[in-house]
Structure formats: structure tokens, C-alpha cells
Amino acid sequence: MATVIPSAFRKVNDVEYVRERIDTNDGDFLDLDWLAQGSEKLVVISHGLEGSSQRPYVRGMAKYFHKYGWDVLAWNCRSCSGEINKKPRFYHHGDTEDLAQVVRYAVERYGYSTIVLVGFSMGGSMTLKYLGEMVDHVVPQVRGGAAFSVPVDLGSSVDELARKHNNFYRKRFLRKLEHKIKVKAEQYPEKIQCSDFSNIRYFPDFDNLYTAPLHGFKDAADFYNRASANRYMYNIELPTLLVNAWNDPFLPKECYPEKECEIHDYLYFESPDYGGHVGFTLKGSEFNYMERRALQFFNDNID
């Protein structure tokens, strides 16, 4: 319930994005949704699997930061903005190249002096991987990150999603991905064969057939290994918050790195008892715990 209710019923009003489209380095496009008010500070928000800038958890974070004087850039992964992207490929948990381009674009085009990154679930995985993988290449304007409900060990999270209590969520994700694969198969019949999706019951089935070959991985196991944030996040050298609730139905014990973060200089791990998966509702409040905690963390840890 801590996951389903916020996802299905939360409404965040009065968020009027201004959309900008940018070209990617490989001839595709990304849609960026802005809340700008002339600030020198920017929060870049990355959504979860099959989400978008319109998901309540993104709109809530955007509204909260904007309320306290920040500009907001909520970007949409390829195929997630309401228009299918041009290339055969989509996006994935370890896809940091597009995030890196979005950040560079914000600096070069608009000159922000302070940038922080916030990611949810898959977007949190991207955020942590980006900050750890590209330590020597992160633009100096990036000052820190916050990630919520993150499957930092992707393979174990996939195993958790295969369990019976996650049937609803898993089937929902796969239905959305099925629709996109059918569209892509029509665009690129020589590269993508639309399988009988009745045979795709679990994520390894989908990832072996589509994610891995479309994104340069050997197979699903190779994808889970190379895309997992926990391969990279311990290299992080900027203040970064990771929050995974203990009652998150998607996350097994491998996604709660308490001991590793206790001895880390920059990575802070918190594990509230409740919050579900990108839920974290605060009774009687327009805003939730994630929004309040992210801003508080940056106020306390960046100059």
C-alpha cells in the first residue's frame, strides 16, 4: 500500500513545465521539462523505469525545489516523453551517457553555477552510476546527489521482482515495455523481431531478447552486472544520499549497503522502516519525505 497508493492517487497540481528538445550525439533526441525562475541553482531529476517527468514523484520534487528558489530540469529518457524516440535503442539502468549530456547542456547553455542530481529507482541507479563512474569527468558545477528506492544490485532486484508478491508490478512494467517493442519492431523490422510476449513472464526473458542486444550487452546477466550502481557508487567523491525503505517490495537485502556506506566519506545511506517504492507519504502534507529530505540534505552538505 505504501507503494501503490502514492503511485495511483497522488496528484501534484500547479506544475507547468516548459519543454525543450535537444539532439543527442547519436542522432536521437531528449525532451527536457523545465521549471525556471532565473536561479543559479539547478536540480536535475531522473525518473524511474517507464516513468516520465509527469509522474507524481517527479512533479512533487520539482514543485518543492522550485518553491524554495531552485530551477528544475526534469528530463525524460528516450521513448518516455510521450513520443517514441528515433533510434532502435531505448534506455536502461546503467545508461549514464544521456544524463551526462543533459548535465553538460544545462551548464553550457544556461550557465548554472550549482547543480544537484535527484533520481528515483532506475533514475537513482543512473544518478549513482554517473557520479561514481565519471568521477574525473563530472562537471565541477555538480555538487551532490540524492537517490531514492534504488535497486543498486540489479540482478538481485530482478530476482525479487520475480517473486509472487510482485506479480502486479512486474506484469505492469512488462506490458508497457511490450507496447514500445511493438512500435520499435514496426520502425526497425530488420533489427527488432517482436516476440510472442505471452512467453515473456520475467525480466530476464525481456532483457535477453531486447535490452541486452539493443544496448551492447552480451545477455541479461551481463547487463545486470555491468549496469548495477553498486559497481560504481563507492567511487563517488561528492556528498550523495541513498534512501531505501525497508518495506520496499522491489528491493532485497543486497540493496541495503549499510556497512559499506558507514565507512564511506561521501555516500550516506538511510533506511526508514516505511516508504515503499518511491512512496514516502507524509500524512497531511502536500509534499513527501523524499522531497523534504533531498532539499535538507543539499542544504546541509553543499556550500
Residue pairs with C-beta under 8 A, 6 or more apart in sequence:
1 276
2 245
2 247
2 274
2 275
2 276
2 277
2 279
2 280
2 281
3 169
3 248
3 249
3 276
3 277
3 278
3 279
4 276
5 279
5 281
6 56
6 57
6 276
6 278
6 279
6 280
6 281
6 288
7 56
7 278
7 279
10 56
10 57
10 60
10 281
11 56
12 56
12 59
12 60
12 63
14 63
15 35
15 59
15 62
15 63
16 35
17 33
17 34
17 35
17 53
17 62
17 74
18 33
18 34
18 35
18 36
19 31
19 32
19 33
19 34
19 81
20 31
20 32
20 33
20 34
21 29
21 30
21 31
21 32
22 29
22 30
22 32
22 101
22 102
22 105
23 29
24 30
24 78
24 98
24 101
25 97
25 101
26 87
27 86
27 87
28 78
28 85
28 86
28 87
29 78
29 85
29 86
30 75
30 76
30 77
30 78
30 81
30 98
30 101
30 102
31 53
31 75
31 76
31 81
31 82
31 83
32 73
32 74
32 75
32 76
32 102
32 105
33 53
33 73
33 74
33 75
33 76
34 71
34 72
34 73
34 74
35 62
35 63
35 66
35 71
35 72
35 74
36 71
36 72
37 66
37 69
37 71
38 71
39 69
39 70
39 71
40 112
40 113
40 114
41 69
41 70
41 71
41 112
41 113
41 114
41 115
41 116
42 70
42 71
42 72
42 73
42 106
42 110
42 112
42 114
42 115
42 116
43 61
43 62
43 65
43 70
43 71
43 72
43 73
43 115
43 116
43 117
43 118
44 73
44 75
44 99
44 102
44 103
44 106
44 115
44 116
44 117
44 118
45 53
45 58
45 61
45 62
45 72
45 73
45 74
45 75
45 118
45 119
45 120
45 123
46 75
46 77
46 99
46 117
46 118
46 119
46 120
46 122
46 123
46 124
46 126
46 127
47 53
47 55
47 57
47 58
47 74
47 76
47 77
47 80
47 120
47 122
47 123
48 55
48 57
48 120
48 121
48 122
48 123
48 124
48 149
48 278
49 93
49 121
49 122
49 173
50 80
50 173
50 176
50 177
51 57
51 58
51 80
51 120
51 121
51 122
51 123
52 58
52 76
52 80
52 81
52 82
53 59
53 62
53 74
53 75
53 76
53 81
55 120
57 120
57 278
57 288
57 290
58 74
58 120
59 74
60 287
60 288
60 290
60 291
61 72
61 118
61 290
61 291
61 294
62 72
62 74
63 287
64 287
64 291
64 292
64 295
65 72
65 291
65 294
65 295
66 72
68 295
71 112
73 102
73 106
75 98
75 99
75 102
77 90
77 91
77 95
77 98
78 85
78 87
78 89
78 90
78 91
78 98
79 85
79 90
79 91
79 180
80 91
84 180
84 183
84 184
84 187
88 184
88 187
88 188
88 191
88 192
88 214
89 214
89 215
90 180
90 184
90 211
90 214
90 215
91 98
92 122
92 211
92 215
92 223
92 227
93 122
93 125
93 126
93 129
93 151
93 154
93 227
93 228
93 229
94 125
94 126
94 129
94 223
94 226
94 227
94 228
94 229
95 126
95 215
95 227
96 126
96 129
96 130
96 133
96 134
99 117
99 126
99 127
99 130
100 130
100 134
100 137
103 115
103 117
103 138
103 139
103 142
104 139
106 112
106 115
107 115
107 139
107 141
112 141
113 141
114 141
114 143
114 302
115 139
115 141
115 142
115 143
116 142
116 143
116 144
116 145
116 146
116 298
116 302
117 127
117 130
117 131
117 142
117 144
117 145
117 146
118 127
118 145
118 146
118 147
118 148
118 294
119 125
119 126
119 127
119 128
119 145
119 146
119 147
119 148
119 150
120 147
120 148
120 149
120 278
120 290
121 148
121 149
121 150
121 151
121 250
121 277
121 278
122 151
123 147
124 147
124 148
124 149
124 150
124 229
124 242
125 147
125 150
125 151
125 152
125 154
125 227
125 228
125 229
127 145
127 146
127 147
128 145
128 147
128 150
128 152
128 229
128 232
128 233
128 236
128 240
128 242
129 227
129 229
129 231
129 232
129 233
130 138
131 138
131 142
131 145
131 233
131 236
131 238
131 240
132 229
132 232
132 233
132 234
132 235
132 236
133 232
133 235
135 235
135 236
135 237
138 238
142 238
143 238
143 239
143 298
143 302
143 303
144 238
144 239
144 240
144 241
144 297
144 298
144 301
144 302
145 236
145 238
145 239
145 240
145 241
146 240
146 241
146 242
146 243
146 293
146 294
146 297
146 298
147 240
147 241
147 242
147 243
148 242
148 243
148 244
148 278
148 280
148 290
148 294
149 243
149 244
149 245
149 248
149 250
149 251
149 275
149 276
149 277
149 278
150 229
150 242
150 244
150 255
151 157
151 158
151 250
151 251
151 255
152 228
152 229
152 230
152 233
152 242
152 254
152 255
152 257
153 228
153 230
153 252
153 254
153 255
154 223
154 224
154 227
154 228
154 229
155 221
155 224
155 225
155 228
156 252
156 253
156 254
156 255
157 250
157 251
157 252
157 254
157 255
158 202
158 203
158 204
158 207
158 224
159 252
160 166
160 249
160 250
160 251
160 252
161 169
161 170
161 202
161 203
161 250
162 170
162 202
162 203
165 249
166 249
166 250
169 249
169 250
170 202
170 203
173 203
174 197
174 200
174 201
174 203
174 206
177 206
177 210
178 197
178 200
181 192
181 194
181 197
181 210
182 194
184 192
185 192
185 193
185 194
192 210
192 214
195 209
199 205
200 206
200 209
203 220
204 220
204 221
207 219
207 220
207 223
207 224
208 219
208 220
211 217
211 220
211 223
212 218
212 219
212 220
212 222
212 223
215 223
217 223
217 226
217 227
225 231
230 254
230 257
233 240
233 242
233 267
234 260
234 264
234 267
236 264
236 266
236 267
237 265
237 266
238 266
239 266
239 268
239 297
239 298
239 301
239 302
240 266
240 267
240 268
241 268
241 270
241 293
241 294
241 297
242 257
242 261
242 267
242 268
242 269
242 270
243 269
243 270
243 271
243 272
243 275
243 290
243 293
244 251
244 255
244 256
244 269
244 270
244 271
245 271
245 272
245 273
245 274
245 275
245 276
245 277
245 279
245 280
246 256
246 271
246 272
246 273
246 274
247 273
247 274
247 275
247 276
248 255
248 275
248 276
248 277
249 276
249 277
250 277
251 277
256 269
256 271
257 269
258 269
258 271
260 267
260 269
261 267
261 268
261 269
262 269
268 297
270 293
272 280
272 289
275 289
275 290
278 290
279 288
280 288
280 289
280 290
281 288
281 289
282 288
282 289
282 292
